[in-house]
Structure formats: structure tokens, C-alpha cells
């Protein structure tokens, strides 16, 4: 076709040739989702595990990346905002399909569940690629989630150099500490167990849901007065702390909610990703805090600010 255009002296032949060459070169240089993940694996600084949840959950890994959305949780709302921003690779810390392995096996209707089906349909319609980044971001030294949360709280100077999860804070009351955390993390809902007037200087920060064993291990430490965590079962750690208080022990618990407790950690991930991915825009899309308080001035799920 090109030879015919040239031989016919078609005026736009040269321009067409240049356009085709440029298009071919652009396609060859297009970054794929698989290549992005390979870069993450080479930069994260810890050996890649054979058994991990850090895998592709949906979409074609070899499709070109238009934009990258980094988020704490790939809710449908986050996916909608990612599409609006022109992003097709979604890097999420938590599951997309409602269980740890993203299998949704506990849904009574399985793949026919209407909420699951609608979410999958949206992902397919917009050509989204979903990849989870959980195990290795936590395994990184320092823990990527912890580092982001410490930065958001402004607690770097209070962190124990021997244990990144422990902090010696300026003296305050439990109520004042909780209020400061709520303000710094732009939270809407927080729950606290303990005497509001209790003096606090030593804290442990455990984002997410580490479980009863690790949570009580932290609380058993003499130099931990308050444990700050994401979520926990009320008949386990909450009851444990309540009993400790009734026994006269100097203990307290601050429950942030899972999203607020790890959100800044994935914002840190977006900053980190930008240091070695330049071919496509990298955007942090915060997940909305799902809870609200009746009677509060602001009702409905809160949308934190993206930086």
C-alpha cells in the first residue's frame, strides 16, 4: 500500500509513513501491567514468595498501561474514579472480591451474586487490570504500610529504632491522643477503649487486622500502654483490653478502622512507585471511609483527600 502511494506521488505518503513508524515505535514502547509488576518485584527489596496473594485478580496483564491507580481497597467507587482518571492498572492493598484470596467462595450465590457480578462486569467493560500488593509491601524493610502511616502521623522522631511498631510519644491523655490521630488521618469514625484521662506516652501501632495473637502480644509488653490498630474482633482483643482495665492495668485500645489504618501506607506506595515508573501516570486514589456517625454534621462515607 505504501509503495503504491509513493509511486503515485501521493502528497501525504511521506507523512503517512512517518505516522505509521511513530505508531509502531509507540506500541513497542508501551508499558504493560506485567512489566510494571516485574519492576515492583525487582525494587521491593525482599525475596518474592511462591505462595502469596500478590497476584493479578482480573484483566489482561499484557495490555498496555494507560495509567496506574494505587489504592488501599479497590471498591467499586475507587474503580469508577480510576476510570474517570484514565487509569486501567489498579494496584490494591486489600482484596477486590470480598475474601483474602479473591475467590468469593463464601458468597451463597457464588459468581451469580449480583454485587459480585456487577463489579466484574464493570472491570471487564472498562478493561481494568487488578493486581494486589499486600504481602511484600508489608514484608519490605521498613514495612511500607507502617512507614506511610508514621509519616502521616508525623511520628518519625518518636519511633523506636529497634522496633518500628513501637513509639515513645510526648505525654498526653488518651482522649487527646485519639483526637490528634483522628485529625491527622482525616478520619470520621474512631472507637476507643479506656479511660479518656489516662496518661499515655508509649504506644504500639499495628495497621490493618493483625489478629488476636499479635495484638495481645503487643499489649502484654510493659512499655505499651495503648495499642492503635485497624480492626479487631470485639469478643477477642476488645474484651481482653476491657478486662485488663477492670483489673487496674494501664492499658487502652484505639480502633481506627481498616481503611484509615492503612490508607497512608498505600499513598506511600504511590510515591515509591513514581521513582521507577515514568512511562504512565501514577495516581493515588484513597478509598472512602465507609462508616459515619448518626447526628454528626457530615453524614455518609467520607472521602479523604488525595495528594
C-alpha positions, 0 to 999 in steps of 0.5 A, spaced: 500 500 500 505 504 501 509 503 495 503 504 491 502 511 494 509 513 493 509 511 486 503 515 485 506 521 488 501 521 493 502 528 497 501 525 504 505 518 503 511 521 506 507 523 512 503 517 512 509 513 513 512 517 518 505 516 522 505 509 521 513 508 524 511 513 530 505 508 531 509 502 531 515 505 535 509 507 540 506 500 541 513 497 542 514 502 547 508 501 551 508 499 558 504 493 560 501 491 567 506 485 567 512 489 566 510 494 571 509 488 576 516 485 574 519 492 576 515 492 583 518 485 584 525 487 582 525 494 587 521 491 593 527 489 596 525 482 599 525 475 596 518 474 592 514 468 595 511 462 591 505 462 595 502 469 596 496 473 594 500 478 590 497 476 584 493 479 578 485 478 580 482 480 573 484 483 566 489 482 561 496 483 564 499 484 557 495 490 555 498 496 555 498 501 561 494 507 560 495 509 567 496 506 574 491 507 580 494 505 587 489 504 592 488 501 599 481 497 597 479 497 590 471 498 591 467 499 586 467 507 587 475 507 587 474 503 580 469 508 577 474 514 579 480 510 576 476 510 570 474 517 570 482 518 571 484 514 565 487 509 569 486 501 567 492 498 572 489 498 579 494 496 584 490 494 591 492 493 598 486 489 600 482 484 596 477 486 590 472 480 591 470 480 598 475 474 601 483 474 602 484 470 596 479 473 591 475 467 590 468 469 593 467 462 595 463 464 601 458 468 597 451 463 597 450 465 590 457 464 588 459 468 581 451 469 580 451 474 586 449 480 583 454 485 587 459 480 585 457 480 578 456 487 577 463 489 579 466 484 574 462 486 569 464 493 570 472 491 570 471 487 564 467 493 560 472 498 562 478 493 561 481 494 568 487 490 570 487 488 578 493 486 581 494 486 589 500 488 593 499 486 600 504 481 602 511 484 600 509 491 601 508 489 608 514 484 608 519 490 605 524 493 610 521 498 613 514 495 612 511 500 607 504 500 610 507 502 617 512 507 614 506 511 610 502 511 616 508 514 621 509 519 616 502 521 616 502 521 623 508 525 623 511 520 628 518 519 625 522 522 631 518 518 636 519 511 633 523 506 636 529 504 632 529 497 634 522 496 633 518 500 628 511 498 631 513 501 637 513 509 639 515 513 645 510 519 644 510 526 648 505 525 654 498 526 653 491 523 655 488 518 651 482 522 649 487 527 646 491 522 643 485 519 639 483 526 637 490 528 634 490 521 630 483 522 628 485 529 625 491 527 622 488 521 618 482 525 616 478 520 619 470 520 621 469 514 625 474 512 631 472 507 637 476 507 643 477 503 649 479 506 656 479 511 660 479 518 656 484 521 662 489 516 662 496 518 661 499 515 655 506 516 652 508 509 649 504 506 644 504 500 639 501 501 632 499 495 628 495 497 621 490 493 618 487 486 622 493 483 625 489 478 629 488 476 636 495 473 637 499 479 635 495 484 638 495 481 645 502 480 644 503 487 643 499 489 649 502 484 654 509 488 653 510 493 659 512 499 655 505 499 651 500 502 654 495 503 648 495 499 642 492 503 635 490 498 630 485 497 624 480 492 626 479 487 631 474 482 633 470 485 639 469 478 643 477 477 642 482 483 643 476 488 645 474 484 651 481 482 653 483 490 653 476 491 657 478 486 662 485 488 663 482 495 665 477 492 670 483 489 673 487 496 674 492 495 668 494 501 664 492 499 658 487 502 652 485 500 645 484 505 639 480 502 633 481 506 627 478 502 622 481 498 616 481 503 611 484 509 615 489 504 618 492 503 612 490 508 607 497 512 608 501 506 607 498 505 600 499 513 598 506 511 600 506 506 595 504 511 590 510 515 591 515 509 591 512 507 585 513 514 581 521 513 582 521 507 577 515 508 573 515 514 568 512 511 562 504 512 565 501 516 570 501 514 577 495 516 581 493 515 588 486 514 589 484 513 597 478 509 598 472 512 602 471 511 609 465 507 609 462 508 616 459 515 619 456 517 625 448 518 626 447 526 628 454 528 626 454 534 621 457 530 615 453 524 614 455 518 609 462 515 607 467 520 607 472 521 602 479 523 604 483 527 600 488 525 595 495 528 594 
